[in-house]
C-alpha cells in the first residue's frame, strides 16, 4: 500500500494534512513535496492527521522532524492528531515531536491551539476577535 495525502486549509493559514497508508522510503518524498508547497504560503498552524497512517519508517520520521523545523522557522504550530499506537510508539522513540504536540483527537488539538491563541492575545492586551463559520 502506498500513501494518500489530503490537504485542506481549514481556516486562513491553518492547514490539515491527512495521511492514509504508509509513510516510508517509497512515500516520504510525497509528503515532503506537499509540505514544501504549504510552507511557501503564510502558515499559522499545521495539523497532521495520522488516524489512517498504518506505518512510519525512519524516512517518514525525518519528514515529520523537517516539518517541525520548518513550522518553527515560520512561527507556526505543528500538531499531530489521532496517531495509531504503532505510529505513536515510533514518534516517541524517535523523539520527533514534543509530547505536547501529539493529540488523541482533532478536538483535543483544537482546544490546545485555542488556548495558546488566547494566551497570546492576553499577553498582547488584545481582545479576542469574533469569528463566524
N, C-alpha and C positions, 0 to 999 in steps of 0.2 A: 504494500500500500504506500502511496506517495503522501503528499501534503497538499491540503486545500487551505488557502488563505483567503479570508474575507475581511475587508477593511471598511470601516464606517466612521464618518465624522459625526459623532452623536450630538455634539454641540460645537459651535465655532472653536477651533483649536484644541478640541478634545476628541481623541481617536480611540476606537476599539478595533483590535485586530484579533480575529478568531482563527485558531489553528485546529485543523482536523486531520489526524493521521500521525505520521512520524516525522520528527524534526531530527534529521541525521545528516551524514556526509553526502547523501544524494539530494537532500532538500533544503539544507541551510541557506544556500545561495538565493533561493526564492524568498525566504524571509528577509535576508539582508537587503535584497533589492526593494522589497515592499517598504521596509523601514527607512531606507535611504530616501525614497520618494516622500514619505511622511515628513521626515526631518528637513526636507527642503522648504517646507512651509512653516509658519509660526505654530508652535505646539505648546499647549499648556499642560496637557496630560496625555499619556498613552497607556491604555489598558490592554493587556494581553490576556485573552480568554483561552485557558488551557483545558476547558471542560471536555473537549473531544480529542485532545492530544494524548496519544497512547504510548509514545516513546520519545525520549530525548537523548541524543548522544553528546559526546564532548564537543562536537562542532556546533550542535544546537545550543549547548550551554554557552559557548563562545559568542554566538549570535545574541543571546539574551544579555550577556555581560557587555557587549558592544552597544546594544540598545540602551542599557542603563547609563553607560558613559555618555552617549550622545544626548540622552534626555537631561542629564546633569548639566552638560555644556549649554543646552538651550534653556535651562532654568525650568524644565518640565518635570512632572512627577511620572514615574513609571510604576505600574502595579501589575501584578499577575493575579488573575481570579480563577477559581474552580480547578486548581491542578489536581489531576488524578494522583493517588497515593504514590505510585511508582515514579511519576514525574516530580512530585514534591520531594521525594527522597533524594533524587539527583540534584535538585536545586539546593537542598540543604547540605548535602555532602560537598557540592562544588562551591558553596557559599556565593552563588551567583548574585543573589539579591539580599538586601537586609530583610529580616523576618517581618518587619512592619510593612513590607511591600507586597506580601503574598496574602490573599484573602480567599476564604471559602466560597464566597458568592459575590456577584456584581453589586448587590445591595450593600453588603458589608464594605466593599471598596468605595462605593459612592458616599456612604456615611463618613468614612475616613477622609475622603477628599473634601467633602463639605465642611468638616470640622477644621481641616487645615486652612481652607479659604476664609472661614470665619475668623480664625486666629489671626491671619494675615491682615484682614480688614480691621480688626480690633487694634493691632499694632500701629496701623496707619491712621487710626482715628476716623476711618470712613464709615459710612452707613452701608448696610448690606443692600445691594441692588435687588430690585424685583424682577424676576424672570418668569415669563409665562410661556408654557408649552402648548 
